[in-house]
Amino acid sequence: MKSSDSTGTVIRAVAGKHWNRWGRSAVANVAKGASTAAGTALFSFVVWWLQRR
């Protein structure tokens, strides 16, 4: 019983580390996508604004 408990704790700790890494990369990807979309929108807005004048 005791050995399985400690093993479960180790597995949980390892899984937690992996989840943190995946979570960070997912957040980074989302942030990168959002900033790319914002940059594209800003660029297209500037082009539209310049064409309007």
DSSP file (Angstrom, degrees, kcal/mol; ACC not computed):
  #  RESIDUE AA STRUCTURE BP1 BP2  ACC     N-H-->O    O-->H-N    N-H-->O    O-->H-N    TCO  KAPPA ALPHA  PHI   PSI    X-CA   Y-CA   Z-CA
    1    1 A M     >        0   0    0      0, 0.0     4,-1.8     0, 0.0     5,-0.1   0.000 360.0 360.0 360.0 -49.2    0.0    0.0    0.0
    2    2 A K  H  >  +     0   0    0      1,-0.2     4,-2.2     2,-0.2     5,-0.2   0.903 360.0  50.9 -64.1 -41.6    2.7    2.5    1.0
    3    3 A S  H  > S+     0   0    0      1,-0.2     4,-2.4     2,-0.2    -1,-0.2   0.903 109.6  49.8 -65.3 -40.4    4.9    1.8   -2.0
    4    4 A S  H  > S+     0   0    0      1,-0.2     4,-2.6     2,-0.2    -1,-0.2   0.865 108.8  54.1 -66.8 -33.7    2.0    2.3   -4.4
    5    5 A D  H  X S+     0   0    0     -4,-1.8     4,-2.2     2,-0.2    -2,-0.2   0.943 110.5  44.7 -63.2 -47.1    1.2    5.6   -2.7
    6    6 A S  H  X S+     0   0    0     -4,-2.2     4,-2.3     1,-0.2    -2,-0.2   0.891 113.3  51.4 -65.9 -37.5    4.7    6.9   -3.1
    7    7 A T  H  X S+     0   0    0     -4,-2.4     4,-2.9     1,-0.2     5,-0.2   0.925 109.3  50.4 -63.6 -43.2    4.8    5.7   -6.8
    8    8 A G  H  X S+     0   0    0     -4,-2.6     4,-2.6     1,-0.2    -1,-0.2   0.887 109.3  51.3 -61.2 -38.7    1.5    7.5   -7.4
    9    9 A T  H  X S+     0   0    0     -4,-2.2     4,-2.5     2,-0.2    -1,-0.2   0.915 111.0  47.8 -64.4 -42.6    2.9   10.7   -5.9
   10   10 A V  H  X S+     0   0    0     -4,-2.3     4,-2.8     2,-0.2     5,-0.2   0.935 112.6  48.5 -63.2 -46.2    6.0   10.4   -8.1
   11   11 A I  H  X S+     0   0    0     -4,-2.9     4,-2.9     1,-0.2     5,-0.2   0.915 112.0  49.7 -60.3 -42.3    3.8    9.8  -11.2
   12   12 A R  H  X S+     0   0    0     -4,-2.6     4,-2.5    -5,-0.2    -1,-0.2   0.909 111.2  48.9 -63.0 -41.7    1.6   12.8  -10.3
   13   13 A A  H  X S+     0   0    0     -4,-2.5     4,-2.1     2,-0.2    -2,-0.2   0.925 113.6  46.0 -64.6 -44.3    4.7   15.0   -9.8
   14   14 A V  H  X S+     0   0    0     -4,-2.8     4,-2.3     2,-0.2    -2,-0.2   0.931 113.7  48.7 -64.3 -44.9    6.1   14.0  -13.2
   15   15 A A  H  X S+     0   0    0     -4,-2.9     4,-2.9    -5,-0.2    -1,-0.2   0.897 109.2  54.1 -61.6 -39.5    2.8   14.4  -14.9
   16   16 A G  H  X S+     0   0    0     -4,-2.5     4,-2.4    -5,-0.2    -1,-0.2   0.906 107.5  49.8 -61.5 -41.7    2.4   17.8  -13.3
   17   17 A K  H  X S+     0   0    0     -4,-2.1     4,-2.2     2,-0.2    -1,-0.2   0.931 112.6  47.3 -62.4 -44.3    5.8   18.9  -14.6
   18   18 A H  H  X S+     0   0    0     -4,-2.3     4,-2.9     1,-0.2     5,-0.2   0.911 110.9  51.4 -63.9 -41.4    4.8   17.7  -18.1
   19   19 A W  H  X S+     0   0    0     -4,-2.9     4,-3.1     1,-0.2    -1,-0.2   0.903 108.7  51.8 -62.4 -39.3    1.4   19.5  -17.9
   20   20 A N  H  X S+     0   0    0     -4,-2.4     4,-2.6     2,-0.2    -1,-0.2   0.922 111.1  47.4 -61.7 -43.3    3.2   22.7  -16.9
   21   21 A R  H  X S+     0   0    0     -4,-2.2     4,-2.4     2,-0.2    -2,-0.2   0.941 115.1  44.9 -64.4 -46.6    5.5   22.5  -19.9
   22   22 A W  H  X S+     0   0    0     -4,-2.9     4,-2.6     1,-0.2    -2,-0.2   0.911 113.3  51.5 -62.7 -41.6    2.6   21.7  -22.3
   23   23 A G  H  X S+     0   0    0     -4,-3.1     4,-2.6    -5,-0.2    -1,-0.2   0.911 110.0  48.8 -61.7 -42.6    0.5   24.5  -20.7
   24   24 A R  H  X S+     0   0    0     -4,-2.6     4,-2.6     2,-0.2    -1,-0.2   0.930 112.9  46.4 -64.1 -44.9    3.3   27.0  -21.1
   25   25 A S  H  X S+     0   0    0     -4,-2.4     4,-2.5     2,-0.2    -1,-0.2   0.879 112.5  51.3 -66.7 -35.8    4.0   26.1  -24.7
   26   26 A A  H  X S+     0   0    0     -4,-2.6     4,-2.5     2,-0.2    -2,-0.2   0.932 111.6  46.6 -64.7 -44.6    0.2   26.2  -25.4
   27   27 A V  H  X S+     0   0    0     -4,-2.6     4,-2.7     1,-0.2    -2,-0.2   0.903 112.5  50.8 -62.6 -41.1   -0.1   29.7  -23.8
   28   28 A A  H  X S+     0   0    0     -4,-2.6     4,-2.6     2,-0.2    -2,-0.2   0.910 110.9  48.6 -63.5 -41.8    3.0   30.8  -25.8
   29   29 A N  H  X S+     0   0    0     -4,-2.5     4,-2.7     2,-0.2    -2,-0.2   0.914 112.7  47.6 -64.4 -42.3    1.4   29.5  -29.0
   30   30 A V  H  X S+     0   0    0     -4,-2.5     4,-2.7     2,-0.2    -2,-0.2   0.920 113.3  48.0 -64.3 -43.4   -1.9   31.3  -28.3
   31   31 A A  H  X S+     0   0    0     -4,-2.7     4,-2.7     2,-0.2     5,-0.2   0.907 112.3  49.4 -63.6 -41.3    0.0   34.5  -27.4
   32   32 A K  H  X S+     0   0    0     -4,-2.6     4,-2.4     1,-0.2    -2,-0.2   0.927 112.6  47.6 -63.4 -44.2    2.0   34.3  -30.6
   33   33 A G  H  X S+     0   0    0     -4,-2.7     4,-2.6     2,-0.2    -2,-0.2   0.905 112.7  49.0 -62.6 -41.7   -1.1   33.7  -32.7
   34   34 A A  H  X S+     0   0    0     -4,-2.7     4,-2.7     2,-0.2    -2,-0.2   0.919 112.7  46.5 -65.5 -43.6   -2.9   36.6  -31.0
   35   35 A S  H  X S+     0   0    0     -4,-2.7     4,-2.6     2,-0.2    -1,-0.2   0.880 112.9  50.4 -68.2 -35.9    0.0   39.0  -31.5
   36   36 A T  H  X S+     0   0    0     -4,-2.4     4,-2.6    -5,-0.2    -2,-0.2   0.927 112.3  47.0 -64.6 -44.0    0.3   37.8  -35.2
   37   37 A A  H  X S+     0   0    0     -4,-2.6     4,-2.7     2,-0.2    -2,-0.2   0.912 113.2  48.9 -63.3 -42.2   -3.4   38.4  -35.7
   38   38 A A  H  X S+     0   0    0     -4,-2.7     4,-2.7     2,-0.2    -2,-0.2   0.912 112.0  48.9 -64.2 -42.1   -3.2   41.8  -34.1
   39   39 A G  H  X S+     0   0    0     -4,-2.6     4,-2.5     2,-0.2    -2,-0.2   0.904 112.4  48.1 -63.6 -41.6   -0.2   42.7  -36.2
   40   40 A T  H  X S+     0   0    0     -4,-2.6     4,-2.7     2,-0.2     5,-0.2   0.915 112.9  48.1 -64.4 -43.5   -2.0   41.6  -39.4
   41   41 A A  H  X S+     0   0    0     -4,-2.7     4,-2.4     2,-0.2    -2,-0.2   0.918 112.8  48.4 -63.8 -43.2   -5.1   43.5  -38.4
   42   42 A L  H  X S+     0   0    0     -4,-2.7     4,-2.5     2,-0.2    -2,-0.2   0.925 112.5  48.6 -62.8 -44.5   -3.1   46.6  -37.6
   43   43 A F  H  X S+     0   0    0     -4,-2.5     4,-2.5     1,-0.2    -2,-0.2   0.932 113.0  46.5 -61.7 -46.9   -1.2   46.3  -40.9
   44   44 A S  H  X S+     0   0    0     -4,-2.7     4,-2.6     1,-0.2    -1,-0.2   0.869 111.6  52.6 -65.6 -34.7   -4.3   45.9  -43.0
   45   45 A F  H  X S+     0   0    0     -4,-2.4     4,-2.8    -5,-0.2    -1,-0.2   0.922 110.0  48.0 -64.9 -43.0   -6.0   48.8  -41.1
   46   46 A V  H  X S+     0   0    0     -4,-2.5     4,-2.6     2,-0.2    -2,-0.2   0.918 112.5  48.8 -63.1 -43.6   -3.0   51.0  -41.9
   47   47 A V  H  X S+     0   0    0     -4,-2.5     4,-2.3     2,-0.2    -2,-0.2   0.932 113.5  46.8 -61.4 -45.5   -3.1   50.0  -45.6
   48   48 A W  H  X S+     0   0    0     -4,-2.6     4,-1.8     1,-0.2    -2,-0.2   0.912 112.8  49.7 -61.9 -42.8   -6.9   50.6  -45.8
   49   49 A W  H  X S+     0   0    0     -4,-2.8     4,-1.1     1,-0.2    -2,-0.2   0.893 111.7  47.9 -65.1 -40.4   -6.5   54.0  -44.0
   50   50 A L  H  < S+     0   0    0     -4,-2.6     3,-0.2     1,-0.2    -1,-0.2   0.883 111.6  50.1 -68.1 -37.9   -3.7   55.0  -46.4
   51   51 A Q  H  < S+     0   0    0     -4,-2.3    -1,-0.2     1,-0.2    -2,-0.2   0.836 106.3  57.3 -68.3 -31.5   -5.7   53.9  -49.5
   52   52 A R  H  <        0   0    0     -4,-1.8    -1,-0.2     1,-0.2    -2,-0.2   0.825 360.0 360.0 -68.2 -32.4   -8.7   55.9  -48.2
   53   53 A R     <        0   0    0     -4,-1.1    -1,-0.2    -3,-0.2    -2,-0.1   0.497 360.0 360.0 -70.6 360.0   -6.9   59.2  -48.1
